[in-house]
Each structure stands twice: as C-alpha cells, then as structure tokens.
C-alpha cells in the first residue's frame, strides 16, 4: 500500500543551474543529488525534497513534467500498476527502472501527473 506521505515534488525548469541557485538562495536548499547528465537535481532541506528537471523542449508555461510522487514497497508496486491500469488512468511513463527500483507516472482525472515509485528517496 502507499505510504501516506509525499516522496517528492518535481518541477520543470528552464535552466537547472539557475534554478538550483534560486532555491538555495530563497529557501536554503542544498543539492542532495545531481544526475550525471546534468538535467536533473534533487534539492531540499529537512523533510522537503524538490526535484528540478531541465527540459528545454517543454515550455515551462505550456507544459510541465511537474508531478507528485508517492512511495510504495517493492512488493506492492506490481499491484499498484495493475490498479492504475484497471482504473483507466492514462499512463504517461513506465513502469520502468529508476533509482534501483521502479516508477510509473500516470494522470489523475484533472490531468495532473502522479508517480508511484520505490525505493523512496532518502537523503
């Protein structure tokens, strides 16, 4: 079953380095992890984790990969994927490997992107 907490929230950014500096200056966030290709970083402080995804092909005002991610266990992941498929919710991405686990992204009835993933981010 899904843990009743948010794993992380991600937003599309136009320039990753500029955004890291903004969140560092504005909120005191630290870089927790940066992807090797330089297109994604996790920043945060305390219990807050924010994913910054640089994708110049997506206009930040027109389209986003922003999403809310909920963690689940490795054991429960296949059942969650089956539940998503049975609900008819459109799958945006996955299921696919991620962070030594798996992820699946789908849309809620309003079109917002929701992610179910394991293992949960822990920094």
LUMBAKOL-933204 format. One line per 2 residues: their letters; for each residue x, y, z of N, C-alpha, C. Coordinates in Angstrom, 3 decimals, always signed. Atoms other than C-alpha are relative to their C-alpha. Example, Ala and Ser with C-alpha at 12.3 -4.5 7.8 and 13.67 -1.06 7.14 Angstrom:
BEGIN
as) +0.890,-1.190,+0.000,+12.300,-4.500,+7.800,+0.900,+1.200,+0.000 | -0.820,-1.190,-0.060,+13.670,-1.060,+7.140,-0.770,+1.090,+0.730
// end
This chain:
BEGIN
xx) +0.848,-1.182,+0.000,+0.000,+0.000,+0.000,+0.891,+1.242,+0.000 | -0.731,-1.262,+0.066,+1.103,+3.605,-0.495,+0.189,+0.559,+1.407
xx) -0.249,-0.686,-1.256,+2.763,+5.307,+2.464,-0.721,+1.347,-0.043 | +0.748,-1.256,+0.014,+0.655,+8.331,+3.496,+0.910,+1.218,+0.184
xx) -0.858,-1.181,+0.002,+3.343,+10.904,+2.724,+0.441,+0.253,-1.436 | -0.493,-0.333,+1.323,+4.695,+12.684,-0.311,+1.487,-0.298,-0.037
xx) -1.402,+0.340,+0.177,+8.027,+11.333,-1.550,+0.788,+1.227,-0.444 | -0.624,-1.219,+0.495,+8.990,+14.420,-3.563,-0.953,+0.669,-0.984
xx) +0.720,-0.731,+1.034,+7.570,+17.072,-5.871,+1.046,+0.462,-1.002 | -0.941,-0.408,+1.045,+9.273,+17.781,-9.211,-0.628,+1.065,-0.881
xx) +0.463,-1.058,+0.895,+9.020,+20.799,-11.467,+0.972,+0.123,-1.166 | -0.819,-0.263,+1.170,+10.268,+21.554,-14.957,+0.639,+1.377,+0.151
xx) -0.708,-1.281,-0.069,+12.884,+24.312,-15.102,+0.681,+0.274,-1.330 | -0.638,-0.386,+1.256,+14.380,+26.250,-17.999,+1.514,-0.132,+0.075
xx) -1.454,+0.053,-0.167,+17.925,+26.319,-16.578,+0.283,-0.595,+1.377 | -0.195,+0.717,-1.259,+18.954,+23.806,-13.911,+0.922,+0.748,+0.957
xx) -0.950,-0.691,-0.881,+21.956,+25.724,-12.548,-0.608,+1.260,+0.599 | +0.663,-1.213,-0.479,+19.976,+28.951,-12.287,-1.055,-0.347,+1.055
xx) +1.050,+0.397,-0.943,+17.139,+27.138,-10.531,+0.578,-0.505,+1.315 | -0.655,+0.463,-1.225,+19.463,+25.403,-8.060,+0.403,+1.201,+0.839
xx) -0.436,-1.186,-0.736,+20.901,+28.782,-7.115,-1.187,+0.754,+0.591 | +1.201,-0.669,-0.504,+17.405,+30.301,-6.785,-0.509,-0.678,+1.266
xx) +0.529,+0.714,-1.160,+16.193,+27.576,-4.393,+0.991,-0.002,+1.163 | -1.017,-0.104,-1.047,+19.481,+27.711,-2.493,-0.115,+1.360,+0.698
xx) +0.073,-1.345,-0.557,+19.213,+31.479,-2.030,-1.336,+0.287,+0.681 | +1.335,-0.322,-0.504,+15.460,+31.628,-1.454,-0.363,-0.794,+1.251
xx) +0.463,+0.876,-1.073,+14.957,+28.647,+0.876,+1.116,-0.703,+0.773 | -1.102,+0.691,-0.670,+18.417,+27.470,+1.917,+0.100,-1.467,-0.373
xx) -0.070,+1.392,+0.440,+18.002,+24.232,-0.044,+1.439,-0.357,-0.371 | -1.288,+0.533,+0.406,+21.094,+22.114,-0.573,-0.222,-0.968,-1.163
xx) +0.068,+1.020,+1.040,+21.821,+19.953,-3.599,+0.196,-1.341,+0.690 | -0.052,+1.319,-0.623,+21.055,+16.430,-2.379,+0.590,-1.027,-0.947
xx) -0.533,+0.900,+1.024,+21.855,+14.654,-5.639,-0.216,+0.664,-1.352 | +0.122,-0.527,+1.363,+22.504,+15.684,-9.231,+0.263,-1.130,-0.968
xx) -0.142,+1.052,+0.998,+22.015,+13.340,-12.161,+1.238,+0.260,-0.852 | -1.248,-0.113,+0.748,+25.168,+12.646,-14.187,-0.143,+0.789,-1.293
xx) +0.171,-0.721,+1.261,+23.695,+14.067,-17.406,-0.263,+1.491,+0.217 | +0.163,-1.411,-0.306,+23.171,+17.394,-15.621,-1.370,+0.565,-0.268
xx) +1.338,-0.487,+0.318,+19.470,+17.597,-16.448,-0.982,-0.117,+1.164 | +0.893,+0.146,-1.140,+18.037,+16.767,-13.027,+0.811,+0.098,+1.280
xx) -0.607,-0.062,-1.325,+18.849,+17.566,-9.432,-1.110,-0.069,+1.039 | +0.889,-0.026,-1.151,+17.167,+16.924,-6.115,+0.606,+0.983,+0.992
xx) -0.428,-0.980,-0.990,+17.394,+19.849,-3.709,-0.970,-0.065,+1.170 | +0.917,+0.010,-1.118,+15.939,+20.199,-0.271,+0.653,+0.383,+1.299
xx) -0.421,-0.302,-1.358,+16.192,+20.798,+3.417,-0.950,-0.718,+0.940 | +0.845,+0.739,-0.934,+14.942,+18.634,+6.257,-0.789,-1.072,-0.720
xx) +0.877,+0.993,+0.620,+11.975,+16.553,+5.112,-0.429,+0.376,-1.414 | +0.453,-0.485,+1.306,+11.452,+18.615,+1.938,+0.988,-0.401,-1.081
xx) -0.815,+0.355,+1.164,+12.750,+17.210,-1.363,-0.722,+0.514,-1.246 | +0.541,-0.548,+1.236,+12.195,+19.057,-4.625,+0.872,-0.469,-1.157
xx) -0.717,+0.401,+1.204,+13.158,+17.590,-7.987,-0.077,+1.111,-1.031 | -0.064,-0.998,+1.061,+14.280,+20.069,-10.624,+0.415,-0.710,-1.276
xx) -0.246,+0.695,+1.259,+14.097,+18.742,-14.194,+0.145,+1.015,-1.126 | -0.212,-0.912,+1.119,+15.646,+20.757,-17.018,-0.389,-0.704,-1.284
xx) +0.434,+0.533,+1.283,+13.840,+20.079,-20.260,-0.350,+1.185,-0.886 | +0.232,-1.184,+0.829,+14.235,+22.940,-22.744,-1.091,-0.191,-1.041
xx) +1.042,+0.252,+0.995,+11.792,+21.246,-25.128,-1.406,+0.242,+0.544 | +1.298,-0.272,-0.612,+8.958,+21.816,-22.658,-0.023,+1.440,+0.469
xx) +0.139,-1.374,-0.470,+7.894,+25.412,-22.279,-0.567,-0.025,+1.407 | +0.433,+0.075,-1.400,+7.556,+25.957,-18.544,-1.422,+0.495,+0.187
xx) +1.354,-0.506,-0.161,+4.335,+27.898,-19.028,-1.023,-0.816,-0.781 | +0.927,+0.772,+0.827,+2.833,+25.494,-21.601,-0.160,-1.431,+0.452
xx) +0.023,+1.420,-0.317,+3.732,+22.043,-20.396,+1.014,-0.256,+1.101 | -0.898,+0.264,-1.114,+5.413,+20.519,-17.395,+0.128,-1.486,+0.236
xx) -0.140,+1.360,-0.502,+6.770,+17.276,-16.040,-0.157,+0.023,+1.514 | +0.272,-0.098,-1.431,+5.827,+18.527,-12.578,-0.947,-1.109,+0.426
xx) +0.817,+1.113,-0.461,+4.318,+15.730,-10.530,+0.114,-0.164,+1.506 | -0.057,+0.376,-1.408,+3.586,+14.421,-7.064,+0.329,-1.479,+0.041
xx) -0.456,+1.392,-0.067,+5.369,+11.194,-6.153,-0.326,-0.610,+1.354 | +0.320,+0.747,-1.210,+4.154,+8.646,-3.621,+0.808,-1.289,+0.016
xx) -0.790,+1.228,-0.073,+6.403,+5.831,-2.414,-0.881,-1.205,+0.299 | +0.627,+1.256,-0.391,+5.336,+2.208,-2.157,+1.109,-1.032,+0.151
xx) -1.010,+1.045,-0.172,+7.118,-1.032,-1.389,+0.222,-0.724,-1.328 | -0.298,+0.839,+1.166,+8.768,-3.273,-3.991,-1.102,-1.047,-0.172
xx) +1.030,+1.034,+0.020,+6.181,-5.918,-3.078,-1.324,+0.535,-0.556 | +1.287,-0.565,+0.396,+3.203,-3.579,-3.647,-0.007,+0.645,-1.385
xx) -0.070,-0.722,+1.271,+4.451,-1.951,-6.867,-0.799,-0.668,-1.118 | +0.779,+0.614,+1.098,+3.025,-4.544,-9.326,-1.511,+0.138,+0.187
xx) +1.440,-0.154,-0.248,-0.399,-4.365,-7.657,-0.453,+1.437,-0.255 | +0.351,-1.395,+0.264,-0.331,-0.574,-7.848,-0.088,+0.254,-1.500
xx) +0.045,-0.148,+1.458,+0.454,-0.744,-11.583,-1.290,-0.616,-0.536 | +1.260,+0.636,+0.421,-2.453,-3.173,-12.045,-1.193,+0.877,+0.353
xx) +1.110,-0.869,-0.441,-4.731,-0.818,-10.082,-0.108,+1.222,-0.910 | -0.001,-1.161,+0.897,-3.695,+2.141,-12.258,-0.589,-0.387,-1.352
xx) +0.515,+0.454,+1.296,-4.334,+0.168,-15.461,-1.499,-0.288,+0.072 | +1.427,+0.337,-0.150,-7.697,-1.095,-14.162,-0.866,+1.251,+0.112
xx) +0.781,-1.228,-0.169,-8.781,+2.452,-13.342,-0.199,+0.736,-1.322 | +0.076,-0.702,+1.276,-8.235,+3.552,-16.940,+0.784,+1.298,-0.023
xx) -0.799,-1.225,-0.036,-5.926,+6.373,-15.848,+1.098,-0.079,-1.066 | -1.033,+0.020,+1.037,-3.615,+7.339,-18.721,+1.405,-0.081,+0.613
xx) -1.377,+0.126,-0.462,-0.046,+6.146,-18.089,+0.877,+0.878,-0.883 | -0.861,-0.950,+0.680,+2.467,+8.844,-19.012,+1.374,-0.609,-0.267
xx) -1.349,+0.566,+0.083,+5.683,+6.885,-18.403,+0.075,-1.230,+0.879 | -0.221,+1.200,-0.806,+6.665,+3.425,-17.217,-1.123,-1.006,-0.162
xx) -0.998,+0.210,-1.046,+6.568,+1.202,-15.478,+1.382,-0.246,-0.596 | -1.374,+0.106,+0.466,+10.333,+1.398,-15.841,+0.960,+0.095,+1.174
xx) -0.995,-0.067,-1.066,+13.521,+1.113,-13.811,+0.337,+1.442,+0.367 | -0.417,-1.313,-0.496,+14.527,+4.081,-11.663,+0.622,-0.165,+1.376
xx) -0.632,-0.027,-1.332,+16.886,+4.613,-8.696,+0.074,-1.377,+0.649 | -0.084,+1.366,-0.526,+17.485,+0.852,-8.232,-1.363,-0.545,+0.429
xx) +1.356,+0.453,-0.241,+13.723,+0.364,-8.181,-0.809,+0.183,-1.273 | +0.863,-0.221,+1.155,+10.797,+1.201,-10.449,-0.869,+1.219,+0.214
xx) +0.896,-1.147,-0.030,+8.492,+4.057,-11.304,-1.082,-0.172,-1.056 | +1.054,-0.127,+0.999,+5.222,+4.626,-13.101,-0.649,+1.368,+0.211
xx) +0.644,-1.313,-0.045,+3.713,+8.015,-13.950,-1.347,-0.126,-0.708 | +1.318,+0.023,+0.611,+0.021,+8.482,-14.696,-0.719,+1.302,+0.310
xx) +0.753,-1.247,-0.192,-2.558,+11.269,-14.890,-1.237,-0.236,+0.861 | +1.237,+0.033,-0.769,-5.280,+11.962,-12.375,-1.127,+0.530,-0.889
xx) +1.109,-0.440,+0.855,-8.763,+12.945,-13.650,+0.129,+1.435,-0.511 | -0.192,-1.380,+0.432,-7.676,+16.603,-13.888,+1.211,+0.174,-0.903
xx) -1.165,-0.070,+0.852,-4.563,+15.752,-15.894,+1.313,+0.186,+0.739 | -1.227,-0.109,-0.769,-2.052,+16.160,-13.055,+0.763,-1.315,-0.038
xx) -0.821,+1.202,+0.040,+0.859,+13.725,-13.137,+0.292,-0.477,+1.416 | -0.265,+0.666,-1.272,+1.159,+11.296,-10.218,+1.023,-1.093,-0.274
xx) -1.011,+1.053,+0.121,+4.147,+8.989,-9.703,-0.120,-0.938,+1.189 | -0.143,+1.019,-1.041,+4.270,+5.753,-7.746,+1.395,-0.590,-0.210
xx) -1.383,+0.426,+0.175,+7.841,+4.659,-7.064,+0.524,-0.730,+1.240 | -0.800,+0.564,-1.082,+10.203,+2.612,-4.980,+1.427,-0.077,-0.504
xx) +0.071,-0.292,-1.427,+12.554,+2.855,-3.253,-0.280,+1.474,+0.217 | +0.224,-1.414,-0.278,+11.567,+6.106,-1.580,+1.332,+0.754,+0.061
xx) -1.191,-0.824,-0.130,+14.038,+8.955,-1.748,+0.334,+0.174,+1.473 | -0.485,-0.233,-1.361,+16.073,+9.105,+1.428,+1.392,+0.605,-0.138
x) -1.298,-0.661,+0.075,+18.935,+11.579,+1.689,+0.538,+0.238,+1.382
// end
